[in-house]
Amino acid sequence: MDLIKIICGMLAVALILGILTCGAHNDRAAVAEELENKTVSEPASGVAGKAMVAGDNTTTEQALMKPAPPDSLILAKGESEMATERRDIENKVRATVRLLDSQGEKLFPKLVEPKSPWNSSDFCIFVWTINGTQVVCPQDRGSEGKEMKGLLDADGKPIGELFIEAAMSESGEGWIDYSWQESGSPEPSRRLTFIKKATFEGRAYIVGASFYVDDHIICRNLSECSYLEEPGNIHVAELLNPENVDNDIDLDYSIAHSFIEPGESIAPHLMKNPEVHYILEGEGILYIDGIPVELHQDQIIYIPAGAVQTTFNTGNTTLKFLAINQPAWSEENTKVFE
């Protein structure tokens, strides 16, 4: 038993020395191995706590009242591309911190090398001093040396201060959730940045990397969508159609919001694909190949492909419903009978 304990202790010491001396010989190979080493990564982090609150001027007490995300063990089980990217960022930031802890500023030139493990077309590691001076930014070298503590997001959130606060927290790390508008982009996007503190010879640094939530999750408000008045008195706003979004999403159907005012009706029309209506508000009658179906709130109706359909609002309020088409709605799949 004592022999086993001695062997385990020797292995632990060897592992620590290996991490601390990584980069001393054959830097690029050692770096690549360290960044890809998933066995030394820690559990995935959630987005929670004072430094990660979503709104401005939110107190710690208010933040703690928000529903907590799943714990790290559950988050580590995520199988989506977003979960994989988040874990990959955490692994690379933590690996970079281990290297910075052992090499200090000698590591900086390697961080900005093109096509290095830290700098590619869709990923980069940045480094600040603990007081907010940016010292490494591979994709914006002109910002190096600038003070970033006062950095604000698109909504005015003080993300520079939040980065520092996360690094100075008890855990020394955390995810910051904010709104970011790239130069030339018409609208801001939701961005998450993972921050971790590094220390070398008494000097503290902030190491971080980011990804865009909008690359994976699509959120759209009805108020942001325009209603089209199609032939036949059809008022429809397309909420989601894979053909009309920038993301490559794995969907083959579309969802639209439609309405009919009291006393009005939609002209008979035919969809070459199946369609589903979900009634949100109001009442009416939907004729499917001449068969009447009475409509009421919280009702779902399946309409077979090729059926002639027309809908009447028989109530005193606006009839509102969702129209779901599979495959996604297209003009060539629609025929209106005026």
N, C-alpha and C positions, 0 to 999 in steps of 0.2 A: 504493500500500500504506500509506504514512504517513497519507494522508487517511482511509482506512478505519479505522485505529487511533484517529485523533483523534475520528472520529464515534462509534465504540464507546465511547470513554472518556467523551464528553459524555453519551451515553445512560445509562451506568452512574451517573454523578453525578446526573443528573436523577431516576433511579429512587430512589436513596438519599434525596435531598431530599424526594421525594414521600412516602415512607414516614415520614420524620421529622416532616413538617409535617402529616400526615394528622390531621384533626379540628380544624384551626384555623378552617376555614370550612365551613359546612353540616355540622355534626358528624354528625347521624344518617345522612345519605346517605353520607358518607365512611366511617363506621363499618360500615355495611351492606356497602359495596363491599369494604372491607378483610377483613371476616369471611368473605365469600364468595369471596375471591380464592384459588383453588386453585393458581394458577401460582407463587405465592411460597412454597407450603408445602414442608416438608422431607419426606423419606421417612418412612413409618410406623415407629413404634418398637415393639420387642418388649417382653415382660415378662421381664426378666432382670436379673442383678446383685444385689449385696448388698442394695440398698435395695428390691428387689422380691421377696425370698424369701418362700415361702409359710408357713413355720413359725417359731416363736419360737426364739431362742437359736441361730440357724443361723450358722455362721462363714462368712467369705468363701470359704474353701477348700471347704466343703461345698456352697455355692451354685454354685461354679464346676464342681462335679462333676455337676450336674444337666444333663440334655439341653438343649441350646440351642434356642430357637425358630428358625423360619426367619429369614433375614436380612431387612433392611428392604425390599430390592428385591422379594423374593418376597411379603412381607406386603402390599406396595402393590398386588399383583395380586388380592387377595381381593375377591370379588363379593357376599358375603353382606351382609345388613342390618347384622350386627354389625361387619363390617369397614368398612362405609361409615360407621357411627356412630363407630367408633374414629378413623378418619381425620378425620371432621368435627370431633370434639373436639380433636384435635391442631391442626388448622388454626385453630380459633377461639381456643384458648389461646395459640398462637404469635402470632396477629394481635393479641390483647389485650395481650400482652407488648410488642409493637412500639409500640402506642399508649401504654402505661404508661411505656415508656422515653422517650417524647417529651413526654408531658403530665403525668406524675406524678399526684399526688392529685387534681388537677382532673378526672381521669377517673372517680373513684369514684362521684359522684352519678349519672352516666350508667349505671353498672353495675347499679344497683338499680331503675332505671325499669321498671315493669311492661310486659311484652310488648316489651321491648327486645331487641336481638340477643344480650344476655347473660343474659336472664331471661325464661323461658317456663315453661309448665306442666311440661315434661319435661326442662328443661335450665337450668343456671345456672353462671356463673363465680364463683368465690370468690377472695379475696385475703387472704394473711397477710403480716405482716412476716417477715423472715428468721429472727427468733428465736421465731416461733410465735404471735404475737398476731393474731387474726382481725380484719381491718379492713373486709372486704366480704363479706356473705353474703346475697344477695337473698331467699332463701327462709327465712331464719332471722335476721332483723334483731336479735333479742334476743341472739344469740351474738356480735355485733360488739363488739370490745373485750376479749373473753375470751382467756385464755391457752390455746392448743391443743396446745402441745408435748407434754403428757402424755396426749393423746388415745389411747385404746385401742380396738381393734375388739372384736367379740363374743367372740373367743377370747383376748383379752388381748394381742394383738400391738400394739406401740408405734407406731401408724401416724403419730402426730404427729411423732415423731423421724424416721420413714422419709420423710415428706414433706420435712422440712428436709434430710435427708441427700441425697435425690435432687436438690434444688435446689442444694446445695453441691457436688455431684459435678463431675467434669471437664466432662461434657457439659451440666450445668446443667438437666437434665430427666430424666424417666423415668415409667414406669407403676408404681403401687403396687397390689398385689393383696391383698384382705383380705375379712373377713366383717363385714357390717354389718346391724344389726337396727334397723329403723325403729320409732318409737313406735307401739304398737298392733299391730305385726306379730307373729304367734305364733312365727315362725322367722326366723333371720338369713338374709341373702342374700349371694351373692358379688358384690363391687363392685370396680371398677377405677377409679382416679383418675390422670389425667395431670397432672403437675406440671412447671412451668418457672419459672426464675428471671427476674425483671425488675429493672432498676436505674434509678433516677432521682436525679440530683444526689447520688450517693454513698449513697443509701438503697436497700437491697435488699428485694425482695418475692418472695413465692411466689404464683404464679397457677395455678389448677387447675380441673378440671371432671371429672365422673364419669359412669359408666353402670353398669347392673346386668347382669352376665353372665346371670343367671337369666331375663332377658327374651328371651334368644336360645338358650341351651343348657340342656337339662334333664338333670339327673343324679339318679338315684334308686337307693337301695340296697334289696335284697330285705328286709333286716332292718327297713326302715321301712314295709313293706307288710303289710297284714293279710290273713290267709288266710280265705276264705269257704268254709264247708262247704255247697255247693250240694246240691240234691236229687240222689240217685243216687250219693252218696259221692264227690262231686267236690271235691277240695281245691285251691283256686286263689287265687293272689294276683296282682292286676293290677299289672303293672309300668308299663305305659304305655297310656293310652287317651286320644285327643284330646278325648273328651267329658268327661274328668275332670281336666283340667289348666287352669290359669288362662291359660296362654299360647295364642295363636292359632297353632297349629303346622300345617304343611302336610303332614299325614299322613291316610290313610284306612284305617289298620289299627291293631290293638292287639296287645300282647304280654303274656302272662300266664305265671306260673310255677306249675306243677302238680306234685303228687306222689301216688303210690299206695304204700301200705305192703305188705310181703310178704304174699302170700296174699289180697290184696284186689283189687277190680275196680271199674271205673266202670260204672254202669248204662247200658244202651243209650240214646243220645241222637242228635239230628239237628241239624245246623247248616245254616241256609238259605244261608249263605255258605261259600266255600271256606275251609279251615283247613290250616295247616301245623304239624306237630309236629317239634321238634328234641330228640332224646334227650340229656340231660346225663349221667345216671348210671343204672345198673341195667339190667334186661332184662325182657322181657315179650312179650305178644302183643296186637296191635291188630287187631280185626276191623272191616273196612270193607265194609258190605253183605254180611256173612258171609264175606268173603275174609280169611284170616289173614295178618298181616304180622308177622314176628318182629322184635322191637325190641332194639337194642343201643346202646351209647354212641357218640356222634358220628354219629348217623344222622338223616336228615331224611325226613319222609313228607308227601306232599301228599294231602289228603283232599278229594274233590270236594264241591261244594255239594249239599246234600240227601241225602248218604249217612248211613245209620245206622251209628254207630261205638260200640265199647265196647273198653276196654283192661283187660288182666289183668296183674298183677305176678306173674311166674313165678319170680322169683329170691329170694335171701335178703337183699337189701338194698332200700332205698327206691328206687323208680323215679321219677326226676325228669325233667321235660321242659318245654320252652317251647311254648306254644300261641299261634300267630299267626293272627289273624282279619282278613279283609278283605271288606267294610268292618269297622270296629272292632266288637268284641263288644257285643252288646246282648241284653237278656232276650227281646225279641220275636223275635229270630232263632234262639232256642234252644228245642228241644222235648225233654224228658226222658221216657223210657218206663220207668215204675216197674215 
